[in-house]
Amino acid sequence: MTSARTSAGILLWRRRDGGIQVLLGHPGGPFFARKDAGAWSILKGEPSAGEDDLELLARREFEEETGQVPPEGATIDLGSVRQSGGKVVVCWAIEGDLDPETAVSNTFEIEWPPRSGRTQTFPEIDRVAWFEVDAARDAINRAQAAFLDRLEAALG
């Protein structure tokens, strides 16, 4: 059983130029518009009511946030981390490729600017990009950096 404070996601990875690259997403909307270092994330989301299969949730969220189905094949269970706000994030790594230019995220609506009475629509993820693992450590949410270490350990 999952709680409202649990998210599940996929860390897509590929080999390039003798190293490993990972695909991360930058949160959309006005709160993250000017944030970069530490703001990027694995592609993840929270379960809907009654949604208990976290790996299926991770696959659904990947598709919602990129507009593309995640690759089939072997997954690497990277376990979970607890972020500073208390949310637990569960992650699986999958080898694959994706052109960031083709990614299209789902959207959400909020009142913006606050107390304006106007509702605006923003993408959940405003962009995705490939990062060398060392660069990803600077870009990703601090707690999620553990996933990068676990991926490197799993790949040897």
C-alpha positions as CSV (number, residue, x, y, z in Angstrom):
1,M,0.0,0.0,0.0
2,T,1.3,3.4,-0.9
3,S,0.8,6.7,0.8
4,A,0.2,10.2,-0.5
5,R,3.8,11.0,0.4
6,T,5.3,8.4,-1.9
7,S,6.4,8.9,-5.5
8,A,7.8,6.4,-7.9
9,G,9.9,7.1,-11.0
10,I,12.3,6.0,-13.7
11,L,15.9,7.0,-14.2
12,L,16.6,6.4,-17.9
13,W,20.3,5.9,-18.6
14,R,22.5,5.3,-21.6
15,R,26.2,4.8,-22.4
16,R,28.0,7.6,-24.3
17,D,31.6,8.4,-25.0
18,G,32.8,5.8,-22.5
19,G,30.6,7.0,-19.7
20,I,27.0,6.9,-18.4
21,Q,24.4,9.6,-19.0
22,V,21.1,9.9,-17.2
23,L,17.9,11.7,-18.2
24,L,16.5,14.2,-15.7
25,G,13.4,16.4,-15.8
26,H,13.2,20.1,-14.7
27,P,9.9,20.9,-12.9
28,G,7.6,23.3,-14.7
29,G,5.7,26.2,-13.3
30,P,6.5,29.5,-11.7
31,F,8.1,28.1,-8.5
32,F,11.0,26.5,-10.4
33,A,11.3,28.9,-13.3
34,R,14.6,30.4,-12.0
35,K,15.9,27.4,-10.2
36,D,18.4,25.0,-11.7
37,A,21.0,23.4,-9.5
38,G,19.3,20.9,-7.2
39,A,15.9,21.4,-8.9
40,W,16.1,18.6,-11.5
41,S,14.6,15.2,-10.7
42,I,14.1,11.7,-11.9
43,L,10.8,11.5,-13.8
44,K,8.3,10.5,-11.1
45,G,4.9,11.1,-9.6
46,E,2.5,10.1,-6.9
47,P,0.0,7.3,-7.1
48,S,-3.7,7.8,-7.8
49,A,-6.2,6.4,-5.3
50,G,-5.9,2.6,-5.2
51,E,-2.8,2.5,-7.3
52,D,-0.4,0.2,-5.4
53,D,2.0,-1.1,-8.0
54,L,4.9,1.4,-7.8
55,E,6.8,0.1,-10.8
56,L,3.7,0.5,-13.0
57,L,3.2,4.0,-11.5
58,A,6.8,4.8,-12.4
59,R,6.2,3.8,-16.0
60,R,3.0,5.8,-16.2
61,E,4.6,8.9,-14.8
62,F,7.5,8.6,-17.3
63,E,5.0,8.5,-20.1
64,E,3.0,11.4,-18.7
65,E,6.1,13.5,-18.3
66,T,7.8,12.8,-21.6
67,G,5.0,11.8,-23.9
68,Q,6.8,8.5,-24.6
69,V,6.5,5.0,-23.3
70,P,9.6,3.9,-21.3
71,P,11.7,1.2,-22.9
72,E,10.9,-2.4,-22.2
73,G,13.6,-4.6,-20.7
74,A,15.4,-5.2,-17.5
75,T,15.1,-2.7,-14.7
76,I,17.5,-2.0,-11.9
77,D,15.8,-1.5,-8.6
78,L,17.5,1.6,-7.1
79,G,15.5,1.4,-3.9
80,S,14.1,4.5,-2.2
81,V,15.2,7.8,-0.6
82,R,13.5,10.2,1.7
83,Q,13.6,13.8,0.5
84,S,14.0,16.8,2.9
85,G,10.2,17.4,2.9
86,G,9.5,13.8,4.0
87,K,8.4,12.4,0.6
88,V,9.7,8.9,-0.1
89,V,10.8,8.4,-3.7
90,V,11.2,4.9,-5.2
91,C,13.2,4.5,-8.4
92,W,14.0,2.0,-11.1
93,A,16.7,2.5,-13.8
94,I,16.1,1.4,-17.4
95,E,18.6,1.6,-20.2
96,G,17.3,3.5,-23.2
97,D,17.4,6.6,-25.3
98,L,15.1,9.6,-25.8
99,D,15.5,12.8,-27.8
100,P,14.8,15.6,-25.3
101,E,13.4,17.7,-28.1
102,T,10.6,15.3,-28.6
103,A,9.5,15.1,-24.9
104,V,6.1,16.6,-24.1
105,S,4.8,16.7,-20.6
106,N,1.3,16.7,-19.2
107,T,0.2,20.0,-17.5
108,F,-1.3,21.3,-14.3
109,E,-3.3,24.4,-13.4
110,I,-2.8,26.8,-10.6
111,E,-3.9,30.3,-9.7
112,W,-1.0,32.5,-10.9
113,P,0.0,35.1,-9.9
114,P,-1.2,34.2,-6.3
115,R,-4.5,35.8,-5.3
116,S,-5.0,37.1,-8.9
117,G,-8.1,35.1,-9.6
118,R,-6.4,33.9,-12.8
119,T,-5.7,30.3,-13.5
120,Q,-2.7,29.4,-15.7
121,T,-1.6,26.1,-17.1
122,F,2.0,24.9,-16.9
123,P,3.8,21.7,-17.9
124,E,4.7,19.4,-15.0
125,I,8.1,19.0,-16.6
126,D,9.3,22.0,-18.7
127,R,12.3,20.2,-20.1
128,V,14.3,17.0,-20.0
129,A,18.0,16.7,-20.6
130,W,20.8,14.2,-20.6
131,F,23.6,14.6,-18.0
132,E,26.9,12.9,-17.4
133,V,26.6,11.4,-13.9
134,D,28.9,13.9,-12.3
135,A,27.0,16.8,-13.7
136,A,23.7,15.2,-12.7
137,R,24.9,15.2,-9.1
138,D,24.9,19.0,-9.2
139,A,21.6,19.3,-11.0
140,I,19.4,16.7,-9.2
141,N,17.5,17.0,-5.9
142,R,20.1,16.3,-3.2
143,A,18.4,13.3,-1.8
144,Q,17.9,11.7,-5.3
145,A,21.7,11.8,-5.9
146,A,21.8,8.5,-4.0
147,F,20.1,6.9,-7.1
148,L,23.1,8.0,-9.2
149,D,25.5,6.3,-6.8
150,R,23.4,3.1,-6.8
151,L,23.2,3.1,-10.6
152,E,26.9,3.4,-10.9
153,A,27.5,0.6,-8.4
154,A,25.0,-1.7,-10.2
155,L,26.6,-1.1,-13.6
156,G,30.1,-1.6,-12.2
